């Protein structure tokens, strides 16, 4: 359940990694947000395994809706 009280409604769709990262970390630079989101992903083995089954690579710049769903299932909606 999303307890975020922000005014936007999160939509599950394809996102650029940086675009999604900025939603999770709106108060830091986009490049830093991307680095931080990648760190979250790489330090969560079950998520990495699930993403690997979707052909996710750490160098990916675009996330599919399925990959976004796996990330938001793990970390909650931004």
N, CA, C and O of each residue as an XYZ file, in Angstrom:
312
protein
N       0.838     -1.183      0.000
C       0.000      0.000      0.000
C       0.882      1.245      0.000
O       1.858      1.328      0.745
N       0.536      2.184     -0.821
C       1.303      3.424     -0.919
C       0.803      4.407      0.121
O      -0.361      4.809      0.102
N       1.689      4.792      1.029
C       1.306      5.771      2.042
C       1.821      7.155      1.693
O       1.736      8.083      2.498
N       2.355      7.287      0.488
C       2.875      8.566      0.020
C       1.726      9.545     -0.141
O       0.711      9.211     -0.753
N       1.869     10.737      0.394
C       0.794     11.722      0.325
C       1.051     12.786     -0.727
O       0.434     13.850     -0.696
N       1.962     12.507     -1.669
C       2.234     13.492     -2.705
C       1.035     13.619     -3.633
O       0.133     12.780     -3.630
N       1.043     14.681     -4.426
C      -0.116     14.976     -5.253
C      -0.127     14.200     -6.560
O      -1.111     14.272     -7.296
N       0.936     13.459     -6.878
C       0.934     12.739     -8.150
C       0.469     11.303     -7.955
O       0.601     10.734     -6.872
N      -0.068     10.738     -8.999
C      -0.454      9.333     -8.997
C       0.578      8.583     -9.821
O       0.759      8.860    -11.006
N       1.248      7.641     -9.192
C       2.286      6.878     -9.876
C       1.643      5.958    -10.898
O       0.668      5.273    -10.590
N       2.173      5.937    -12.097
C       1.706      5.061    -13.168
C       2.791      4.048    -13.476
O       3.961      4.403    -13.622
N       2.400      2.787    -13.574
C       3.362      1.766    -13.975
C       3.440      1.764    -15.494
O       2.477      1.420    -16.180
N       4.598      2.151    -16.008
C       4.867      2.237    -17.438
C       6.367      2.134    -17.612
O       7.090      1.987    -16.626
N       6.850      2.207    -18.829
C       8.298      2.264    -19.036
C       8.825      3.578    -18.479
O       8.205      4.627    -18.659
N       9.957      3.522    -17.809
C      10.611      4.715    -17.268
C      12.080      4.658    -17.641
O      12.659      3.578    -17.757
N      12.670      5.802    -17.826
C      14.115      5.878    -17.843
C      14.583      5.650    -16.415
O      13.902      6.050    -15.470
N      15.726      5.018    -16.247
C      16.229      4.764    -14.890
C      16.352      6.072    -14.114
O      15.948      6.154    -12.954
N      16.905      7.082    -14.755
C      17.080      8.370    -14.089
C      15.724      8.975    -13.721
O      15.558      9.540    -12.640
N      14.765      8.850    -14.627
C      13.421      9.378    -14.385
C      12.790      8.728    -13.147
O      12.219      9.420    -12.304
N      12.894      7.404    -13.042
C      12.350      6.706    -11.883
C      13.133      7.062    -10.619
O      12.549      7.254     -9.553
N      14.444      7.147    -10.745
C      15.282      7.472     -9.586
C      14.927      8.836     -9.005
O      14.897      9.008     -7.787
N      14.659      9.798     -9.874
C      14.301     11.142     -9.407
C      12.970     11.122     -8.644
O      12.767     11.924     -7.733
N      12.073     10.213     -9.012
C      10.823     10.087     -8.259
C      11.089      9.573     -6.841
O      10.434      9.999     -5.890
N      12.047      8.661     -6.704
C      12.404      8.146     -5.384
C      13.231      9.148     -4.575
O      13.103      9.225     -3.353
N      14.068      9.902     -5.255
C      14.988     10.828     -4.586
C      14.866     12.219     -5.197
O      15.780     12.664     -5.892
N      13.764     12.911     -4.954
C      13.522     14.188     -5.639
C      14.422     15.334     -5.184
O      14.508     16.356     -5.864
N      15.083     15.179     -4.060
C      15.854     16.296     -3.510
C      17.350     16.206     -3.761
O      18.131     16.952     -3.171
N      17.752     15.283     -4.646
C      19.166     15.207     -4.998
C      19.292     15.255     -6.525
O      18.310     15.081     -7.245
N      20.499     15.490     -6.996
C      20.747     15.598     -8.441
C      20.353     14.293     -9.140
O      20.526     13.212     -8.577
N      19.830     14.391    -10.349
C      19.406     13.183    -11.073
C      20.492     12.105    -11.193
O      20.194     10.921    -11.041
N      21.710     12.484    -11.456
C      22.785     11.487    -11.562
C      23.003     10.781    -10.225
O      23.223      9.570    -10.188
N      22.943     11.530     -9.140
C      23.090     10.934     -7.809
C      21.898     10.048     -7.479
O      22.052      9.000     -6.850
N      20.716     10.467     -7.902
C      19.520      9.653     -7.679
C      19.645      8.319     -8.397
O      19.293      7.278     -7.842
N      20.146      8.342     -9.631
C      20.342      7.102    -10.393
C      21.319      6.177     -9.687
O      21.087      4.973     -9.575
N      22.406      6.752     -9.216
C      23.412      5.955     -8.501
C      22.804      5.326     -7.256
O      23.047      4.154     -6.968
N      22.028      6.087     -6.529
C      21.431      5.581     -5.293
C      20.413      4.479     -5.587
O      20.384      3.468     -4.886
N      19.577      4.661     -6.613
C      18.598      3.624     -6.945
C      19.311      2.347     -7.395
O      18.916      1.248     -7.006
N      20.353      2.484     -8.208
C      21.120      1.302     -8.617
C      21.714      0.594     -7.408
O      21.751     -0.636     -7.369
N      22.179      1.354     -6.421
C      22.737      0.767     -5.198
C      21.664     -0.018     -4.455
O      21.911     -1.132     -3.994
N      20.466      0.569     -4.340
C      19.354     -0.149     -3.709
C      19.103     -1.468     -4.428
O      18.945     -2.512     -3.795
N      19.069     -1.410     -5.754
C      18.774     -2.593     -6.558
C      19.860     -3.650     -6.370
O      19.560     -4.819     -6.123
N      21.117     -3.236     -6.486
C      22.215     -4.211     -6.442
C      22.420     -4.811     -5.061
O      23.017     -5.881     -4.940
N      21.940     -4.149     -4.019
C      22.095     -4.686     -2.660
C      20.840     -5.434     -2.204
O      20.688     -5.732     -1.019
N      19.957     -5.733     -3.135
C      18.750     -6.516     -2.844
C      18.775     -7.748     -3.747
O      18.240     -7.718     -4.856
N      19.398     -8.835     -3.271
C      19.614    -10.005     -4.127
C      18.336    -10.575     -4.760
O      18.349    -10.929     -5.939
N      17.258    -10.668     -4.019
C      16.024    -11.231     -4.580
C      15.512    -10.359     -5.725
O      15.012    -10.876     -6.724
N      15.633     -9.059     -5.583
C      15.214     -8.152     -6.651
C      16.126     -8.314     -7.862
O      15.646     -8.369     -8.994
N      17.422     -8.392     -7.636
C      18.365     -8.593     -8.747
C      18.036     -9.885     -9.502
O      18.074     -9.912    -10.732
N      17.715    -10.947     -8.769
C      17.364    -12.214     -9.418
C      16.100    -12.061    -10.253
O      16.044    -12.531    -11.390
N      15.086    -11.404     -9.693
C      13.828    -11.210    -10.418
C      14.049    -10.337    -11.655
O      13.508    -10.617    -12.725
N      14.842     -9.285    -11.501
C      15.117     -8.408    -12.638
C      15.923     -9.130    -13.721
O      15.714     -8.905    -14.913
N      16.840     -9.992    -13.301
C      17.648    -10.745    -14.269
C      16.752    -11.609    -15.159
O      17.051    -11.814    -16.336
N      15.658    -12.111    -14.596
C      14.727    -12.929    -15.383
C      13.972    -12.090    -16.421
O      13.324    -12.644    -17.308
N      14.050    -10.765    -16.316
C      13.422     -9.879    -17.305
C      14.458     -9.319    -18.276
O      14.168     -8.397    -19.038
N      15.660     -9.876    -18.244
C      16.791     -9.422    -19.078
C      17.305     -8.048    -18.662
O      17.907     -7.345    -19.473
N      17.080     -7.659    -17.421
C      17.619     -6.404    -16.897
C      19.139     -6.487    -16.821
O      19.704     -7.519    -16.458
N      19.776     -5.397    -17.165
C      21.228     -5.261    -17.021
C      21.504     -3.967    -16.260
O      20.745     -3.005    -16.369
N      22.575     -3.946    -15.500
C      22.909     -2.741    -14.725
C      23.163     -1.532    -15.605
O      23.089     -0.395    -15.138
N      23.456     -1.765    -16.854
C      23.694     -0.654    -17.774
C      22.404     -0.166    -18.448
O      22.437      0.760    -19.259
N      21.285     -0.785    -18.114
C      20.010     -0.409    -18.738
C      19.659      1.039    -18.417
O      19.791      1.498    -17.283
N      19.213      1.737    -19.445
C      18.775      3.119    -19.243
C      17.255      3.219    -19.244
O      16.686      4.184    -18.733
N      16.601      2.211    -19.824
C      15.146      2.172    -19.880
C      14.672      0.941    -19.114
O      15.213     -0.152    -19.284
N      13.666      1.125    -18.277
C      13.072      0.027    -17.520
C      11.705     -0.287    -18.112
O      10.919      0.617    -18.394
N      11.431     -1.562    -18.294
C      10.124     -1.977    -18.801
C       9.087     -1.864    -17.685
O       9.449     -1.779    -16.511
N       7.812     -1.863    -18.037
C       6.786     -1.840    -16.984
C       6.935     -2.993    -15.993
O       6.697     -2.806    -14.800
N       7.323     -4.177    -16.460
C       7.518     -5.316    -15.551
C       8.663     -5.040    -14.575
O       8.549     -5.332    -13.385
N       9.753     -4.483    -15.071
C      10.883     -4.151    -14.204
C      10.495     -3.084    -13.190
O      10.864     -3.169    -12.019
N       9.757     -2.091    -13.637
C       9.283     -1.039    -12.723
C       8.399     -1.664    -11.643
O       8.498     -1.305    -10.470
N       7.535     -2.600    -12.042
C       6.654     -3.258    -11.070
C       7.463     -4.010    -10.019
O       7.153     -3.947     -8.830
N       8.500     -4.722    -10.458
C       9.343     -5.452     -9.504
C      10.018     -4.492     -8.525
O      10.097     -4.771     -7.329
N      10.497     -3.378     -9.030
C      11.163     -2.382     -8.177
C      10.174     -1.784     -7.178
O      10.478     -1.667     -5.991
N       8.994     -1.408     -7.661
C       8.012     -0.800     -6.746
C       7.424     -1.830     -5.780
O       7.027     -1.478     -4.669
N       7.367     -3.091     -6.192
C       6.939     -4.133     -5.241
C       7.931     -4.242     -4.092
O       7.543     -4.462     -2.944
N       9.214     -4.086     -4.409
C      10.262     -4.208     -3.387
C      10.366     -2.962     -2.514
O      10.450     -3.068     -1.291
N      10.362     -1.791     -3.130
C      10.645     -0.549     -2.398
C       9.426      0.320     -2.151
O       9.531      1.341     -1.470
N       8.280     -0.053     -2.682
C       7.100      0.789     -2.587
C       7.098      1.791     -3.721
O       8.126      2.018     -4.359
N       5.959      2.385     -3.972
C       5.891      3.403     -5.019
C       6.606      4.652     -4.562
O       6.582      4.999     -3.381
N       7.249      5.335     -5.512
C       7.970      6.558     -5.118
C       7.019      7.663     -4.703
O       7.460      8.755     -4.344
